[in-house]
Amino acid sequence: MKVAFCTNSMKEVDEHFGRATSVAVYDVNTDGSEFAELRTFIPIDADENHKIDINTKVEALNDCSILYLTEIGGPAAAVVVRNKIHPVKVDDKASIDELLDTLVKKLNDSPPPWLRKAIQVK
């Protein structure tokens, strides 16, 4: 499955979904994870809080099952969930490597209901 991380540093989840201009995408399975690509978004208005159109961003991430972020607004979360992407809010500066390790361990053990659903949806 594909898992996305809102990041500026490529090492940590350090961005709000609406402001994220880059999202790192990884391929994840029970054997581990591998960086797939960095998806970038061109701001439509640098002075706005949400610099990229939410629908455009979600469409570009529609092959992802899980999306890690620091914050997401209610309307944006609704669009994400409606597109069968499971948003996961984490603390600012959460390590991508640690999150990936934890996710792989959960896949190999007994995945919680939200993860089983995310796996089955895509």
NORNORTA-V276557 format. One line per field, one symbol per residue. psi: psi as a letter, one per 30 degrees, with the letter a starting at -180 (. if undefined). Layout:
psi = ???
//
This chain:
psi = lkkkkjkefgfljgkkeffkfkkkkkkkaffalkkelkklkkkfjfflejfkkeeeeeefgfgkekjklelkleeeeeeeefghkjkjklkkgkkeeeeeeeeeeeefbjkleeeeeeefe.
//
